[in-house]
Amino acid sequence: MKKIINKDSNKNFKKNFKTVATVAACVTFLSGCGNSLTNYTGVEPQQRNQVEMVRVPFSIQFEAGQVALTKSEVDRLNYFLRTSNVKYGDEFSMDFPLDANGELSDIDAKRLAHMSDLLKESGLYMSSMVTPYGMEPKANSGRLIISKYVVTLPECGWSQPSYPNYENAPLNNIGCSIQANLGLMVANPKDLITGAKGGPVNAERTALAVERYQSRVVTVSEASATEVTGGSQ
């Protein structure tokens, strides 16, 4: 017996199939765009060096009524400095008991000057300002504080897939190796935060440089001339 196919049902099937296919295609397209926007928004955080300050305290004891340290305290201080990996950029300050007005007593002000002179003998500079740190020291005692700036390098690598990237957004690892190399080369990590202050402007030196450039006058020393000519006589 021959089956009779309902033409209306066939038309409805084709129509429904097209609708489902269109919806699936739209969902796939939107899903792909959604993933792209999730991975890349155009404002991805770039890899940077992280700088933080670490403070290393050292307690110092003074004899009552005395300004200078005893020999045993000086020996302890020298041992602390030798084992603290002191390097360029480290900052030194003292913490002393303060009165109700935040001022030093007369004897503690003299002790601060004494500590500054001791460090100066080792080529170290100490701030004239007191740095409160933790619990206030007891009477006839103080606290030497070394403030160190430490840099933590970024972890470079392709943490994000480079595809898909329909927004053409910059990858967050671009420039990471440059940042890491800068963190390894800088002598004082604090410079990555504030930078070093430049010296005063020397207008005379600038004017002389411009004058030499405009006049095209080049002075060659005798040693340089000999090197250029290969030392021929």
Disulfide bonds with the S-S distance in Angstrom:
Cys156-Cys176 2.08
